[in-house]
Amino acid sequence: MLHRMRRNAFLGGVIKFIFYILVLVVAPLWIYATYLSPILDRAMETIDQVQGTSVKAQTQFQGFQDALKKFQSQFQN
């Protein structure tokens, strides 16, 4: 009877260990893949769009500054 109780306690410990591994390792990976990954992908796309728009605006502003300098140089001569 004592041998059976020890074996059951050992098997219970092994099952608990496997359960905690699943909870601590597999569950976060599943949650990330299911819920967080699509949200992060959309956020990264939005950030890329904002950066692209920023670069376009800087380019246009640089062109405006060049035109303004050219316009000012015409009046100084």
N, C-alpha and C positions, 0 to 999 in steps of 0.2 A: 504494500500500500504506500509506503514512504517512497519507494522507487518510482511509482507512478506519479506521485505528487511532485517529485523533483523533475521528472520528465515533462510534465505539464507546465511547471513553472518555467523551465528552460524554453520550451516551445512558445509559451506566452511571451517571454522576453524577446525571442527572435521575431515573433509577429509584431510586437510593439516597435522594435527597431526598424523593421521594414516599413511599417506604417508611418513612423516619423520621418524616414527618408523620403517617402512619397509626399508627405505633407510639406516638408521643408525644401525639397528639390524639384519635384515634378510639378506640383501645384503652381508655384510662381512662374515656371516656364510656360505652362498652359495658359495662365491668366495673361501673361505678356503677349503670347502669340494670338490669343483670341481677342483681347480687348485693347491692350495698349499699343500694339504694333500698328494697327490701322490709324489710330489717333496720332501717333508720332509721325507716321508717313505723311498724313495730311498737313501736320504742323510744319514739317520740313519743306513740303511743296510750297506752303504759304511763305515761309522765310525766304526760299529761293526766288519767289515772285517779287517779294518786297525788295530784295537785294538787286534783282534785275531792273526794277523800276528806279531804284536809287541810282544805279549806274547810268541809266538813260537820262535821268534828270541832271546828273552831274555833267554828262556830255553836252546836253543842250545848254546848260548854264555856261559851260566853258565856251561854246560857240557864241553865246550872247555876249560874253565878256570880250571875246576877240573882235566881234563886230563893233562893240562900243569903243574899244581902243582904236580901231581903224577909223571910226567916225570922229573921234576926238583928234586923232592925228591930222585929219583933213583940215580941221579948223585952226590948228596950231601953225600950219604952214602958211 
